């Protein structure tokens, strides 16, 4: 069994155990009406002022071929706009994820409802320069990409001139650099100081707070938007097994969290530097749960400390 399937089963177990109270009752009806009572939280992109919904989707697990898996991804992309979601993050390194997204959005005819972010290769030959970037346009079936990112700082100096050229030409709207490991924070921060970026992307969660020490403060200082990856702990490190069989604490009601996914997301979003969290989202049920995490009240500073103490004691 792959790490992806382990994480999926773990979260499914949590939901089916009743910890995600209310999710099942929402599913039979309209997704839009289920989420309607509270408007989505919006965050500003500092370089332009454009507003984005604070919860998007990560698509590391969208590289699928089986009909039932493709159907689930189709439903996620079809229903996401009605729930107020907009940000899709993908990458050339995510198997055929870009191709799946490009094909389905073309079929659905709703490309204009999304903010699409993707990334250049995570290894291999990047000597092709602009041709490396062009691969994403072809796979996504688009002529313009909202956010193009250098994946985990790989090929940073070689690719950045092409990024700047494509942005000037209007082929990409925003430029970013990503990492998902603390060992690359120094390289990421060096890039943040060297290049005129619009976005960074970094790992951050209630169980992984290292980015809050230096990376997030620097992003705030430089005026960069922040995409928050692996907010649930990541592949092989999912938080859901740790909370299986445990109820969400009563104090979560004070910030409108009724499930563990919402608990985790609201912790992240209560850091004002985070522009949008991008949890992996492979089913409509997870989509609804995650999108609810981007609505309602957020924890204040005192509540954040209480959440950290609670988590550390588990």
C-alpha positions as CSV (number, residue, x, y, z in Angstrom):
1,X,0.0,0.0,0.0
2,X,1.4,3.4,-1.0
3,X,1.8,6.3,1.4
4,X,-1.0,8.1,-0.4
5,X,-3.4,5.2,0.2
6,X,-2.4,5.0,3.9
7,X,-3.2,8.7,4.3
8,X,-6.5,8.3,2.5
9,X,-7.6,5.4,4.6
10,X,-6.5,7.1,7.8
11,X,-8.6,10.1,7.0
12,X,-11.5,8.0,5.9
13,X,-11.4,6.1,9.2
14,X,-11.5,9.4,11.1
15,X,-14.5,10.6,9.1
16,X,-16.4,7.3,9.3
17,X,-15.8,7.1,13.1
18,X,-18.0,10.2,13.5
19,X,-15.2,12.6,14.4
20,X,-16.0,14.7,11.3
21,X,-19.5,15.5,12.7
22,X,-22.0,16.8,10.2
23,X,-20.1,16.0,7.1
24,X,-22.2,13.0,6.1
25,X,-25.4,14.9,6.7
26,X,-24.2,17.6,4.3
27,X,-23.3,15.4,1.4
28,X,-26.7,14.3,0.0
29,X,-27.8,17.9,-0.7
30,X,-26.2,20.8,-2.5
31,X,-22.6,21.4,-1.8
32,X,-23.1,25.1,-2.3
33,X,-26.0,25.3,0.2
34,X,-24.1,23.2,2.7
35,X,-21.3,25.8,2.9
36,X,-23.5,28.9,2.5
37,X,-23.9,30.1,6.1
38,X,-20.3,31.5,6.3
39,X,-18.5,33.3,3.5
40,X,-15.1,32.1,2.5
41,X,-12.1,33.8,4.2
42,X,-10.2,35.8,1.5
43,X,-6.6,36.8,1.7
44,X,-4.7,39.5,-0.4
45,X,-1.8,38.9,-2.7
46,X,0.5,41.7,-1.5
47,X,2.1,42.4,-4.9
48,X,-1.2,43.2,-6.6
49,X,-4.0,43.3,-4.0
50,X,-5.9,40.4,-5.8
51,X,-7.9,38.4,-3.3
52,X,-7.8,34.6,-3.0
53,X,-9.9,32.2,-1.0
54,X,-7.8,30.9,1.9
55,X,-8.3,27.2,1.2
56,X,-7.3,25.7,-2.1
57,X,-6.3,22.1,-3.1
58,X,-3.0,20.3,-3.5
59,X,-2.9,17.7,-6.3
60,X,0.0,15.5,-5.6
61,X,-2.4,12.6,-5.7
62,X,-4.2,13.6,-8.9
63,X,-2.0,11.4,-11.1
64,X,-4.7,8.8,-11.6
65,X,-6.0,6.6,-14.4
66,X,-8.6,4.4,-12.8
67,X,-12.2,5.4,-13.8
68,X,-13.4,5.7,-10.2
69,X,-10.5,7.9,-9.2
70,X,-10.8,10.1,-12.3
71,X,-14.5,10.5,-11.5
72,X,-13.7,11.7,-8.0
73,X,-11.2,14.2,-9.2
74,X,-13.7,15.4,-11.8
75,X,-16.3,15.9,-9.1
76,X,-13.8,17.9,-7.0
77,X,-13.0,20.2,-9.9
78,X,-16.7,20.6,-10.8
79,X,-17.9,21.4,-7.3
80,X,-15.0,23.4,-6.0
81,X,-16.1,26.8,-7.4
82,X,-19.6,26.5,-5.9
83,X,-17.9,26.1,-2.5
84,X,-15.9,29.2,-3.0
85,X,-12.6,27.5,-3.6
86,X,-10.2,28.7,-6.4
87,X,-6.5,27.8,-5.9
88,X,-5.3,24.6,-7.5
89,X,-1.6,23.7,-6.9
90,X,0.1,21.1,-9.0
91,X,3.5,20.3,-10.5
92,X,5.3,18.7,-13.4
93,X,6.7,16.2,-10.8
94,X,3.3,15.0,-9.8
95,X,3.0,12.3,-12.4
96,X,0.3,13.1,-14.9
97,X,-1.5,15.5,-12.5
98,X,-1.1,18.5,-14.9
99,X,-2.6,16.4,-17.7
100,X,-5.5,15.3,-15.6
101,X,-6.3,18.8,-14.5
102,X,-6.0,20.2,-18.0
103,X,-8.2,17.6,-19.5
104,X,-10.9,17.9,-16.9
105,X,-11.0,21.6,-16.8
106,X,-11.3,21.7,-20.6
107,X,-14.2,19.2,-20.4
108,X,-15.9,21.1,-17.6
109,X,-15.3,24.5,-19.3
110,X,-14.6,26.2,-15.9
111,X,-10.9,27.1,-16.3
112,X,-11.7,30.8,-15.6
113,X,-13.0,30.0,-12.2
114,X,-9.6,28.8,-10.9
115,X,-6.3,30.2,-9.9
116,X,-3.8,27.6,-11.3
117,X,-0.4,27.3,-9.7
118,X,2.2,24.8,-11.0
119,X,5.9,24.1,-10.6
120,X,8.9,23.3,-12.8
121,X,10.7,19.9,-12.6
122,X,12.0,18.6,-9.3
123,X,15.1,17.1,-10.9
124,X,16.6,16.0,-14.2
125,X,17.7,18.1,-17.1
126,X,16.5,21.7,-17.2
127,X,18.9,22.9,-19.9
128,X,16.0,23.4,-22.2
129,X,15.3,26.7,-20.6
130,X,12.0,28.1,-21.8
131,X,11.0,24.6,-23.1
132,X,10.9,23.4,-19.5
133,X,8.3,26.0,-18.7
134,X,6.3,25.2,-21.9
135,X,5.7,21.7,-20.8
136,X,3.3,22.9,-18.1
137,X,1.3,25.1,-20.6
138,X,0.9,22.1,-22.9
139,X,-0.1,19.7,-20.2
140,X,-2.5,22.1,-18.6
141,X,-3.9,23.1,-22.0
142,X,-3.6,26.8,-21.2
143,X,-2.0,29.8,-22.7
144,X,-1.5,31.6,-19.4
145,X,-0.6,30.3,-15.9
146,X,-1.6,32.2,-12.8
147,X,1.4,31.2,-10.7
148,X,4.5,29.4,-11.9
149,X,6.9,28.2,-9.2
150,X,10.4,26.8,-9.1
151,X,9.9,23.5,-7.3
152,X,11.9,23.1,-4.1
153,X,14.5,25.6,-5.3
154,X,15.8,23.2,-8.0
155,X,17.3,25.0,-11.0
156,X,16.6,28.4,-9.4
157,X,19.2,30.5,-11.0
158,X,19.0,28.7,-14.4
159,X,15.2,29.1,-14.7
160,X,14.5,32.4,-13.1
161,X,15.5,34.5,-16.2
162,X,12.9,32.5,-18.2
163,X,10.3,33.1,-15.5
164,X,10.9,36.8,-15.6
165,X,10.7,36.8,-19.4
166,X,7.4,34.9,-19.4
167,X,5.9,37.2,-16.8
168,X,6.9,40.3,-18.8
169,X,5.2,38.7,-21.8
170,X,2.0,38.1,-19.8
171,X,2.3,34.3,-20.0
172,X,2.5,33.9,-16.3
173,X,0.9,36.3,-13.8
174,X,3.0,35.5,-10.7
175,X,6.4,34.1,-9.9
176,X,7.1,31.8,-6.9
177,X,9.7,29.5,-5.3
178,X,8.7,26.5,-3.1
179,X,10.1,24.1,-0.6
180,X,8.5,21.4,1.5
181,X,11.5,20.6,3.8
182,X,13.2,22.6,6.5
183,X,16.6,21.7,5.1
184,X,16.0,24.1,2.2
185,X,14.8,27.1,4.2
186,X,18.2,28.8,3.9
187,X,18.1,28.4,0.1
188,X,14.5,29.6,0.0
189,X,15.3,32.7,2.1
190,X,18.3,33.5,-0.1
191,X,16.0,33.4,-3.2
192,X,13.5,35.6,-1.4
193,X,16.2,38.2,-0.9
194,X,17.7,37.9,-4.4
195,X,14.7,37.8,-6.7
196,X,11.5,39.9,-7.1
197,X,9.0,37.1,-6.2
198,X,5.2,37.3,-5.8
199,X,4.8,34.0,-3.9
200,X,6.6,31.5,-1.8
201,X,5.3,28.1,-0.9
202,X,6.4,26.4,2.3
203,X,5.5,23.5,4.6
204,X,3.8,24.6,7.8
205,X,1.3,23.0,10.3
206,X,0.5,22.6,13.9
207,X,2.9,19.8,14.1
208,X,5.6,21.5,12.0
209,X,6.0,25.1,13.0
210,X,9.6,25.7,11.9
211,X,8.7,28.0,9.0
212,X,7.2,30.5,11.5
213,X,10.7,31.2,13.0
214,X,12.3,32.9,9.9
215,X,10.6,32.1,6.6
216,X,7.1,33.5,7.3
217,X,8.5,36.7,8.9
218,X,10.7,37.3,5.9
219,X,7.8,36.7,3.6
220,X,5.8,39.3,5.5
221,X,8.7,41.7,5.4
222,X,9.2,41.3,1.6
223,X,5.5,41.4,0.8
224,X,5.2,37.9,-0.6
225,X,2.1,35.8,-0.7
226,X,2.4,32.4,1.0
227,X,1.0,29.1,-0.1
228,X,1.0,26.6,2.7
229,X,1.7,23.0,1.7
230,X,1.2,19.7,3.7
231,X,-1.0,21.3,6.4
232,X,-2.1,17.8,7.5
233,X,1.5,16.6,8.0
234,X,2.2,15.2,4.6
235,X,2.6,11.8,3.0
236,X,3.8,9.2,5.5
237,X,3.4,11.8,8.3
238,X,-0.4,12.3,8.2
239,X,-1.9,13.7,11.4
240,X,-5.1,11.7,11.0
241,X,-3.8,8.4,12.5
242,X,-2.8,10.4,15.6
243,X,-6.3,11.6,16.2
244,X,-8.2,8.5,15.0
245,X,-10.8,7.7,17.7
246,X,-10.3,11.1,19.4
247,X,-13.0,13.8,19.5
248,X,-12.2,17.3,18.4
249,X,-11.7,19.3,21.6
250,X,-14.7,21.3,22.8
251,X,-12.8,24.6,22.6
252,X,-12.7,24.2,18.8
253,X,-16.3,25.4,18.7
254,X,-14.9,28.8,19.6
255,X,-13.4,29.1,16.2
256,X,-16.1,27.2,14.2
257,X,-14.1,23.9,13.7
258,X,-16.1,20.7,13.9
259,X,-13.6,18.3,12.3
260,X,-9.9,17.6,12.7
261,X,-9.3,18.9,9.1
262,X,-10.9,22.2,10.1
263,X,-9.0,22.3,13.3
264,X,-5.7,21.9,11.5
265,X,-6.5,24.3,8.7
266,X,-7.8,27.0,11.1
267,X,-4.6,26.8,13.1
268,X,-2.6,27.5,9.9
269,X,-4.9,30.3,8.6
270,X,-4.8,32.0,12.0
271,X,-1.3,33.0,11.0
272,X,-2.0,36.1,9.0
273,X,1.1,35.6,6.7
274,X,-0.5,32.5,5.2
275,X,-2.4,33.5,2.0
276,X,-3.8,30.0,1.2
277,X,-3.5,26.5,2.5
278,X,-3.4,23.8,-0.2
279,X,-4.4,20.4,1.5
280,X,-4.4,17.3,-0.7
281,X,-8.0,16.9,-1.7
282,X,-9.0,13.8,-3.7
283,X,-12.8,13.4,-3.0
284,X,-15.8,15.7,-2.8
285,X,-16.2,14.8,0.9
286,X,-12.7,16.0,1.7
287,X,-13.3,19.1,-0.5
288,X,-16.4,20.0,1.5
289,X,-14.6,19.4,4.9
290,X,-11.5,21.4,3.9
291,X,-13.5,24.3,2.4
292,X,-15.4,24.6,5.6
293,X,-12.0,25.1,7.3
294,X,-11.7,28.3,5.3
295,X,-14.9,29.8,6.7
296,X,-16.0,31.4,10.0
297,X,-13.9,32.5,13.0
298,X,-10.2,31.9,13.4
299,X,-8.2,31.3,16.6
300,X,-6.6,34.4,18.2
301,X,-3.1,34.4,19.7
302,X,-4.2,32.9,23.0
303,X,-6.2,30.2,21.3
304,X,-3.3,29.3,19.1
305,X,-1.1,28.7,22.2
306,X,-3.9,26.5,23.6
307,X,-4.1,24.5,20.4
308,X,-0.3,24.0,20.4
309,X,-0.4,22.8,24.0
310,X,-3.2,20.5,23.2
311,X,-1.5,19.0,20.2
312,X,1.9,18.7,21.9
313,X,0.2,16.7,24.7
314,X,-1.4,14.2,22.4
